[in-house]
């Protein structure tokens, strides 16, 4: 999760446009980050996702993408 926020903030600093708006919006809805599409301040990480939240998203992602991408997505969210 940290790397997604760091990279999104870097991208915004460079281009003044938020990348991955769908992902960022979903993370904000879950209360993981403080973010709105129109904001100009850096994204604030509020908390890590719970194991239950991860599992629900993995099932959904698996159905949408038939596997493959879900392992990378989950790994990007898990705190080390």
KOLLO-252713 format. One record per residue: residue number from 0; residue in three letters; x, y, z of N, C-alpha, C, O, CB in turn. Coordinates in nm, 3 decimals. Glycine has a CB too. Example, Ala and Ser with C-alpha at 12.3 -4.5 7.8 and 13.67 -1.06 7.14 Angstrom:
REM KOLLO-252713
<site 0, ALA, <1.319, -0.569, 0.780>, <1.230, -0.450, 0.780>, <1.320, -0.330, 0.780>, <1.424, -0.332, 0.846>, <1.131, -0.447, 0.905>>,
<site 1, SER, <1.285, -0.225, 0.708>, <1.367, -0.106, 0.714>, <1.290, 0.003, 0.787>, <1.341, 0.114, 0.804>, <1.408, -0.060, 0.572>>,
This chain:
REM KOLLO-252713
<site 0, UNK, <0.083, -0.118, 0.000>, <0.000, 0.000, 0.000>, <0.088, 0.125, 0.000>, <0.061, 0.222, -0.071>, <-0.095, -0.001, 0.121>>,
<site 1, UNK, <0.194, 0.121, 0.080>, <0.285, 0.235, 0.085>, <0.339, 0.271, -0.053>, <0.344, 0.388, -0.091>, <0.401, 0.205, 0.181>>,
<site 2, UNK, <0.381, 0.169, -0.128>, <0.441, 0.196, -0.259>, <0.341, 0.256, -0.356>, <0.379, 0.339, -0.439>, <0.500, 0.068, -0.318>>,
<site 3, UNK, <0.215, 0.217, -0.348>, <0.113, 0.275, -0.436>, <0.096, 0.424, -0.405>, <0.091, 0.506, -0.496>, <-0.023, 0.202, -0.419>>,
<site 4, UNK, <0.088, 0.457, -0.276>, <0.072, 0.598, -0.236>, <0.195, 0.680, -0.274>, <0.182, 0.790, -0.327>, <0.047, 0.608, -0.083>>,
<site 5, UNK, <0.312, 0.627, -0.248>, <0.437, 0.698, -0.282>, <0.444, 0.724, -0.433>, <0.474, 0.836, -0.475>, <0.560, 0.617, -0.236>>,
<site 6, UNK, <0.416, 0.622, -0.511>, <0.424, 0.638, -0.657>, <0.316, 0.731, -0.711>, <0.343, 0.808, -0.802>, <0.414, 0.503, -0.725>>,
<site 7, UNK, <0.196, 0.724, -0.656>, <0.089, 0.815, -0.700>, <0.127, 0.960, -0.668>, <0.106, 1.049, -0.750>, <-0.045, 0.778, -0.632>>,
<site 8, UNK, <0.182, 0.983, -0.550>, <0.225, 1.119, -0.514>, <0.337, 1.168, -0.605>, <0.336, 1.284, -0.646>, <0.271, 1.123, -0.367>>,
<site 9, UNK, <0.432, 1.082, -0.637>, <0.541, 1.119, -0.728>, <0.486, 1.154, -0.866>, <0.526, 1.253, -0.926>, <0.644, 1.005, -0.739>>,
<site 10, UNK, <0.394, 1.071, -0.915>, <0.334, 1.096, -1.045>, <0.263, 1.230, -1.046>, <0.276, 1.308, -1.141>, <0.236, 0.983, -1.082>>,
<site 11, UNK, <0.187, 1.258, -0.940>, <0.115, 1.385, -0.934>, <0.213, 1.503, -0.932>, <0.192, 1.604, -1.000>, <0.024, 1.390, -0.810>>,
<site 12, UNK, <0.319, 1.490, -0.854>, <0.420, 1.597, -0.849>, <0.477, 1.627, -0.988>, <0.501, 1.743, -1.022>, <0.535, 1.558, -0.754>>,
<site 13, UNK, <0.497, 1.523, -1.067>, <0.555, 1.539, -1.200>, <0.454, 1.592, -1.302>, <0.488, 1.678, -1.383>, <0.611, 1.408, -1.248>>,
<site 14, UNK, <0.330, 1.539, -1.299>, <0.235, 1.565, -1.408>, <0.110, 1.643, -1.367>, <0.030, 1.679, -1.454>, <0.194, 1.435, -1.467>>,
<site 15, UNK, <0.092, 1.670, -1.237>, <-0.028, 1.739, -1.186>, <-0.157, 1.669, -1.230>, <-0.257, 1.734, -1.262>, <-0.029, 1.885, -1.234>>,
<site 16, UNK, <-0.152, 1.537, -1.230>, <-0.265, 1.452, -1.263>, <-0.250, 1.324, -1.181>, <-0.141, 1.267, -1.174>, <-0.273, 1.422, -1.418>>,
<site 17, UNK, <-0.360, 1.279, -1.119>, <-0.353, 1.157, -1.039>, <-0.363, 1.033, -1.127>, <-0.454, 1.024, -1.209>, <-0.465, 1.156, -0.934>>,
<site 18, UNK, <-0.271, 0.938, -1.110>, <-0.281, 0.812, -1.183>, <-0.376, 0.717, -1.110>, <-0.409, 0.740, -0.994>, <-0.141, 0.746, -1.199>>,
<site 19, UNK, <-0.419, 0.614, -1.176>, <-0.496, 0.506, -1.112>, <-0.616, 0.557, -1.034>, <-0.640, 0.513, -0.921>, <-0.407, 0.426, -1.020>>,
<site 20, UNK, <-0.692, 0.649, -1.091>, <-0.805, 0.708, -1.021>, <-0.904, 0.606, -0.967>, <-0.961, 0.625, -0.860>, <-0.876, 0.803, -1.110>>,
<site 21, UNK, <-0.925, 0.499, -1.040>, <-1.016, 0.394, -0.994>, <-0.968, 0.328, -0.867>, <-1.043, 0.311, -0.771>, <-1.033, 0.288, -1.102>>,
<site 22, UNK, <-0.840, 0.293, -0.866>, <-0.783, 0.232, -0.746>, <-0.785, 0.329, -0.629>, <-0.826, 0.294, -0.519>, <-0.640, 0.184, -0.773>>,
<site 23, UNK, <-0.739, 0.451, -0.654>, <-0.732, 0.550, -0.546>, <-0.871, 0.578, -0.490>, <-0.887, 0.589, -0.368>, <-0.669, 0.681, -0.597>>,
<site 24, UNK, <-0.970, 0.588, -0.576>, <-1.107, 0.609, -0.531>, <-1.157, 0.495, -0.444>, <-1.223, 0.517, -0.343>, <-1.199, 0.628, -0.649>>,
<site 25, UNK, <-1.126, 0.373, -0.484>, <-1.167, 0.257, -0.407>, <-1.095, 0.253, -0.271>, <-1.157, 0.223, -0.169>, <-1.137, 0.128, -0.486>>,
<site 26, UNK, <-0.967, 0.284, -0.270>, <-0.894, 0.288, -0.144>, <-0.951, 0.395, -0.051>, <-0.961, 0.374, 0.070>, <-0.743, 0.315, -0.169>>,
<site 27, UNK, <-0.989, 0.508, -0.108>, <-1.050, 0.616, -0.027>, <-1.185, 0.572, 0.029>, <-1.215, 0.599, 0.145>, <-1.067, 0.743, -0.112>>,
<site 28, UNK, <-1.266, 0.503, -0.052>, <-1.395, 0.454, -0.004>, <-1.380, 0.355, 0.110>, <-1.463, 0.350, 0.201>, <-1.472, 0.388, -0.118>>,
<site 29, UNK, <-1.273, 0.277, 0.106>, <-1.246, 0.181, 0.214>, <-1.187, 0.247, 0.338>, <-1.174, 0.183, 0.442>, <-1.151, 0.073, 0.164>>,
<site 30, UNK, <-1.152, 0.375, 0.327>, <-1.092, 0.445, 0.440>, <-0.943, 0.417, 0.456>, <-0.887, 0.440, 0.563>, <-1.162, 0.408, 0.565>>,
<site 31, UNK, <-0.880, 0.368, 0.349>, <-0.737, 0.337, 0.356>, <-0.650, 0.461, 0.333>, <-0.542, 0.473, 0.390>, <-0.702, 0.230, 0.253>>,
<site 32, UNK, <-0.701, 0.552, 0.250>, <-0.627, 0.674, 0.220>, <-0.722, 0.793, 0.225>, <-0.844, 0.778, 0.217>, <-0.560, 0.666, 0.080>>,
<site 33, UNK, <-0.664, 0.910, 0.240>, <-0.739, 1.034, 0.227>, <-0.706, 1.089, 0.089>, <-0.593, 1.131, 0.063>, <-0.704, 1.138, 0.342>>,
<site 34, UNK, <-0.807, 1.088, -0.002>, <-0.785, 1.130, -0.140>, <-0.916, 1.168, -0.206>, <-1.019, 1.105, -0.183>, <-0.716, 1.018, -0.220>>,
<site 35, UNK, <-0.910, 1.272, -0.288>, <-1.020, 1.312, -0.376>, <-0.957, 1.348, -0.510>, <-0.845, 1.399, -0.515>, <-1.103, 1.433, -0.317>>,
<site 36, UNK, <-1.028, 1.321, -0.617>, <-0.973, 1.341, -0.751>, <-0.926, 1.485, -0.775>, <-0.832, 1.507, -0.852>, <-1.076, 1.303, -0.855>>,
<site 37, UNK, <-0.991, 1.582, -0.711>, <-0.957, 1.722, -0.735>, <-0.849, 1.776, -0.641>, <-0.809, 1.892, -0.654>, <-1.080, 1.807, -0.722>>,
<site 38, UNK, <-0.801, 1.695, -0.549>, <-0.704, 1.748, -0.453>, <-0.569, 1.772, -0.516>, <-0.532, 1.708, -0.614>, <-0.690, 1.653, -0.336>>,
<site 39, UNK, <-0.495, 1.866, -0.457>, <-0.360, 1.897, -0.503>, <-0.255, 1.863, -0.398>, <-0.135, 1.869, -0.425>, <-0.350, 2.044, -0.540>>,
<site 40, UNK, <-0.300, 1.828, -0.278>, <-0.208, 1.788, -0.170>, <-0.175, 1.640, -0.184>, <-0.252, 1.565, -0.244>, <-0.271, 1.818, -0.030>>,
<site 41, UNK, <-0.061, 1.597, -0.130>, <-0.026, 1.454, -0.135>, <-0.131, 1.366, -0.067>, <-0.202, 1.409, 0.024>, <0.110, 1.432, -0.068>>,
<site 42, UNK, <-0.140, 1.245, -0.115>, <-0.229, 1.145, -0.056>, <-0.179, 1.111, 0.083>, <-0.058, 1.098, 0.105>, <-0.239, 1.018, -0.145>>,
<site 43, UNK, <-0.272, 1.097, 0.176>, <-0.239, 1.056, 0.312>, <-0.282, 0.911, 0.332>, <-0.398, 0.876, 0.309>, <-0.307, 1.148, 0.416>>,
<site 44, UNK, <-0.189, 0.826, 0.375>, <-0.220, 0.688, 0.408>, <-0.280, 0.686, 0.548>, <-0.218, 0.732, 0.643>, <-0.092, 0.597, 0.400>>,
<site 45, UNK, <-0.401, 0.632, 0.559>, <-0.470, 0.629, 0.689>, <-0.450, 0.498, 0.763>, <-0.432, 0.497, 0.885>, <-0.618, 0.653, 0.668>>,
<site 46, UNK, <-0.455, 0.386, 0.689>, <-0.439, 0.255, 0.753>, <-0.415, 0.149, 0.647>, <-0.438, 0.172, 0.529>, <-0.564, 0.219, 0.837>>,
<site 47, UNK, <-0.367, 0.035, 0.691>, <-0.350, -0.080, 0.602>, <-0.484, -0.153, 0.590>, <-0.566, -0.146, 0.681>, <-0.238, -0.176, 0.654>>,
<site 48, UNK, <-0.507, -0.223, 0.480>, <-0.630, -0.300, 0.467>, <-0.629, -0.419, 0.563>, <-0.524, -0.473, 0.595>, <-0.649, -0.349, 0.323>>,
<site 49, UNK, <-0.748, -0.458, 0.606>, <-0.759, -0.577, 0.691>, <-0.749, -0.701, 0.603>, <-0.764, -0.693, 0.481>, <-0.893, -0.577, 0.772>>,
<site 50, UNK, <-0.725, -0.813, 0.664>, <-0.719, -0.939, 0.589>, <-0.853, -0.967, 0.521>, <-0.855, -1.016, 0.408>, <-0.681, -1.057, 0.684>>,
<site 51, UNK, <-0.962, -0.936, 0.587>, <-1.095, -0.955, 0.529>, <-1.115, -0.868, 0.404>, <-1.169, -0.914, 0.304>, <-1.203, -0.922, 0.634>>,
<site 52, UNK, <-1.071, -0.743, 0.410>, <-1.081, -0.654, 0.294>, <-0.999, -0.707, 0.178>, <-1.042, -0.701, 0.063>, <-1.036, -0.513, 0.331>>,
<site 53, UNK, <-0.880, -0.757, 0.208>, <-0.795, -0.814, 0.104>, <-0.863, -0.933, 0.037>, <-0.866, -0.944, -0.085>, <-0.660, -0.855, 0.161>>,
<site 54, UNK, <-0.917, -1.022, 0.118>, <-0.980, -1.142, 0.064>, <-1.101, -1.109, -0.024>, <-1.118, -1.169, -0.129>, <-1.023, -1.234, 0.178>>,
<site 55, UNK, <-1.183, -1.014, 0.018>, <-1.299, -0.974, -0.062>, <-1.254, -0.919, -0.197>, <-1.314, -0.951, -0.300>, <-1.384, -0.868, 0.012>>,
<site 56, UNK, <-1.151, -0.837, -0.197>, <-1.102, -0.778, -0.322>, <-1.036, -0.883, -0.410>, <-1.047, -0.876, -0.533>, <-1.002, -0.665, -0.291>>,
<site 57, UNK, <-0.969, -0.979, -0.350>, <-0.904, -1.084, -0.429>, <-1.008, -1.166, -0.502>, <-0.990, -1.198, -0.620>, <-0.818, -1.175, -0.338>>,
<site 58, UNK, <-1.116, -1.200, -0.434>, <-1.223, -1.276, -0.500>, <-1.280, -1.197, -0.617>, <-1.298, -1.252, -0.726>, <-1.335, -1.311, -0.400>>,
<site 59, UNK, <-1.308, -1.070, -0.596>, <-1.360, -0.986, -0.703>, <-1.261, -0.974, -0.819>, <-1.299, -0.990, -0.935>, <-1.394, -0.848, -0.648>>,
<site 60, UNK, <-1.135, -0.946, -0.787>, <-1.034, -0.931, -0.891>, <-1.017, -1.062, -0.969>, <-1.000, -1.061, -1.091>, <-0.900, -0.887, -0.829>>,
<site 61, UNK, <-1.020, -1.173, -0.897>, <-1.005, -1.303, -0.963>, <-1.119, -1.325, -1.063>, <-1.096, -1.372, -1.175>, <-1.002, -1.417, -0.859>>,
<site 62, UNK, <-1.240, -1.290, -1.023>, <-1.354, -1.305, -1.114>, <-1.340, -1.214, -1.234>, <-1.374, -1.254, -1.346>, <-1.485, -1.274, -1.041>>,
<site 63, UNK, <-1.290, -1.093, -1.213>, <-1.277, -0.998, -1.323>, <-1.162, -1.033, -1.418>, <-1.176, -1.020, -1.540>, <-1.257, -0.859, -1.268>>,
<site 64, UNK, <-1.050, -1.076, -1.362>, <-0.930, -1.095, -1.443>, <-0.886, -1.241, -1.455>, <-0.784, -1.270, -1.516>, <-0.819, -1.015, -1.386>>,
<site 65, UNK, <-0.961, -1.330, -1.397>, <-0.931, -1.474, -1.404>, <-0.791, -1.507, -1.351>, <-0.718, -1.586, -1.410>, <-0.943, -1.523, -1.548>>,
<site 66, UNK, <-0.755, -1.447, -1.239>, <-0.626, -1.477, -1.176>, <-0.517, -1.382, -1.220>, <-0.545, -1.264, -1.244>, <-0.585, -1.619, -1.208>>,
<site 67, UNK, <-0.395, -1.428, -1.230>, <-0.280, -1.352, -1.279>, <-0.253, -1.222, -1.206>, <-0.160, -1.214, -1.125>, <-0.299, -1.323, -1.421>>,
<site 68, UNK, <-0.331, -1.123, -1.233>, <-0.310, -0.989, -1.180>, <-0.335, -0.981, -1.030>, <-0.280, -0.893, -0.963>, <-0.400, -0.891, -1.251>>,
<site 69, UNK, <-0.418, -1.070, -0.975>, <-0.458, -1.058, -0.834>, <-0.342, -1.076, -0.738>, <-0.339, -1.010, -0.634>, <-0.565, -1.158, -0.804>>,
<site 70, UNK, <-0.248, -1.164, -0.768>, <-0.135, -1.184, -0.677>, <-0.049, -1.058, -0.668>, <-0.003, -1.022, -0.559>, <-0.049, -1.302, -0.724>>,
<site 71, UNK, <-0.028, -0.991, -0.781>, <0.049, -0.868, -0.781>, <-0.025, -0.759, -0.703>, <0.036, -0.685, -0.626>, <0.077, -0.821, -0.925>>,
<site 72, UNK, <-0.158, -0.750, -0.722>, <-0.238, -0.649, -0.654>, <-0.234, -0.671, -0.503>, <-0.216, -0.575, -0.427>, <-0.384, -0.652, -0.704>>,
<site 73, UNK, <-0.250, -0.795, -0.460>, <-0.248, -0.824, -0.316>, <-0.112, -0.792, -0.257>, <-0.104, -0.734, -0.148>, <-0.284, -0.972, -0.291>>,
<site 74, UNK, <-0.007, -0.829, -0.325>, <0.127, -0.804, -0.274>, <0.153, -0.654, -0.259>, <0.228, -0.613, -0.170>, <0.232, -0.866, -0.367>>,
<site 75, UNK, <0.092, -0.573, -0.346>, <0.115, -0.429, -0.337>, <0.045, -0.368, -0.217>, <0.082, -0.258, -0.176>, <0.068, -0.362, -0.463>>,
<site 76, UNK, <-0.054, -0.435, -0.160>, <-0.129, -0.383, -0.046>, <-0.075, -0.428, 0.089>, <-0.091, -0.358, 0.189>, <-0.271, -0.423, -0.058>>,
<site 77, UNK, <-0.012, -0.543, 0.092>, <0.032, -0.601, 0.218>, <0.152, -0.525, 0.273>, <0.251, -0.502, 0.204>, <0.067, -0.750, 0.198>>,
<site 78, UNK, <0.140, -0.486, 0.398>, <0.250, -0.416, 0.464>, <0.362, -0.516, 0.493>, <0.336, -0.630, 0.529>, <0.202, -0.347, 0.596>>,
<site 79, UNK, <0.484, -0.473, 0.477>, <0.598, -0.560, 0.509>, <0.641, -0.537, 0.651>, <0.735, -0.600, 0.698>, <0.716, -0.535, 0.414>>,
